[in-house]
Every structure is written in C-alpha cells, then in structure tokens.
Amino acid sequence: MVTQLPTRQDKNPEVRIKRVYFWNIIWFTKLNLMIHKEDPIFSHAMRSFWNKLKFSVNFGWKLFWQRKYVLLEDNKRAGALALEERKKSIFVYAVGVLEPYKRKGYGTKMMKFTEDFARKREKKFVCFSVLLKNYPAMALYRKLGYRSLGLGLTLIRYFLSSLAKDFPASNQPRITFKKVHKIRKIKEKALYWWVKEAEALCGKEITELCFSDFQLLVDFRKNWSVYEILTNEKVCGLIAILPSFKTLNILFFSEPSTWDMSWTNAFLHSLIKLDDENIPLIKLDNYSLERNHKRFGFIQIFLTHQHKDKLGVKNQPKKFVHQSHEDRQILYKKID
C-alpha cells in the first residue's frame, strides 16, 4: 500500500508581512501599480506611455517616503502596504492584494497589522481614502469598524435650465463674495470649512484629527479664483472657480446650516446673473458661460458627500446628475 504524500496545495501557506526598504522601491512601485490597476486614477494614467511614465515616477516618489511592507505567501509577493505616520494617526497611503490572492483574508490581516502598528506608535486613529465602487473593500472596512468622514470630494452637474425656474424669493438672504488672494490664506480657510463639514457628520471628536493630521487633498493653484461666501455679511463658506474652456467648475465648502436647496439657489443666482435672453454670464473675474449654456447647459460642482446627500441630489434628477464613478471617502477608526 502506497501512502500519498500531501501536495503543496494541501498545506496551509506560510503568510507573513515583511518590511520593505528604500532600495527596493522599484519593484515595490511596480507591485502597487499591478494591485491598483483597476482604480480609475491608475487606469487613466496608463493610457499613454508618457502619462504612465510620469505617473509611475510621481507615485514611486511618494511611496519612497512611506513605511513600506509586502505581504508574502510562501515567499511570493501577494500584497503591499504603505503607511504614513502623522501626528495623531497612521494614514494608509496604499493597501491591496494581487488578484490571485484575494478572498483569503489578507486584507484583514494587513489592516490588523496597521492597527497594531498604530498602537505601538501611540496613535489614536487609522485613516485612509477608499474608492466607493470597491464594494468588497468597503464591506471589509465596515466589518472592521471603520467610519466615514464623508470628506472625499464628489462631482455633481447642475443643469442651468433649472436655474431660472428656481429663482429665489425676494426674502432670501443676500449672498456676496470676498476675494482671497494669498495661497497660504486660501489653504487655511479651506481647511477650516473642510473641518466644519467633517464635524457635521462625525461630531467634535474628529476636530483634533482633522486639524493636526489632514491637509486638504486639493492642490490650490494661483490661477484659481477663490472667494469667501458671505450671507448677510457673515462669512459662511469658501468657493474656488477652476478655469476651464468647456464648462464652469466650482469647488465649495460651506456652513452645514446652508445645506438646503433654498440657500443653494440663492448662492447660484448670486454667482451667476441671467441676461435678457437667459444666457448666464459669470460675474466673478468676467468668466463667460454663453458657450457652456449652448453646448453643455450645466455647471460642475465639487463638494463633500455629506453636503451632496443633504441637498437630496438623488431625488432631483431634473436638476442634478451625480458623477459617482470616481467617488472616494476618507474612512477612520479610533484605536483603543
């Protein structure tokens, strides 16, 4: 009688997480590019050789400064983890598993490793940004107890045709704009209102984390026109106008008390005036939307998820289109 020896497949694989040092940055970058190739940010960057080269170099340079780990199954590279140490938290810059190794619990293993690392470093939180369309990952993070800050910016399109129909009543508040000139001031004010919107969803416990650890993930540029929003002479938010030849793109944060359609209509009418032919002309910095009105008929607005949800965008399809395919949110967990 011949006894059959167990095959390699019958054994439990040896799984371990190993530190990666800076001299291994090239293969570590390639591994992460393979893991995240389905992510819209990565897939868009891979459409041409030069874009791919530029993106890979920039991505590798950012990974260079992170604390890097590789997950090994039987000494084969199966996953990657990059951590950034901040004042109050550990921020997960990149985490993922190669396709053949998914659904084996390796994602949970790496997140537990990250939480243990945060405890050793005496950090209060673990945070990261996640693509909402990544449903398996979102299910895993919820199972592990992560909550949403809601602060990843989302894009909605507001149809200009509804602007005239929703003209605010005469008793609406007076909304005006005050220009902000210096980039440093712009970033300070944007962070302040960004944190205000976080508090509306998560409460005051998140205030310290946002101010100490989070830089607003928006690269404000000198050619952007940035204004404070004032309601009845009281500052209630911030708006940035992003230059574009095709359409008007605006990014704005505001006091949660303004998150309703009545105030939003008044805000848009203060931003845009209608001429006799109902052709909108932007007041600020002489932007013209005549081409946009005829060809596109919408304004693109970047705002936070909690702001978008409060406006009831999903329930108003004749006014809004929600561009959700690249939506992300920042998740966090308080470490005991």
Disulfide bonds with the S-S distance in Angstrom:
none
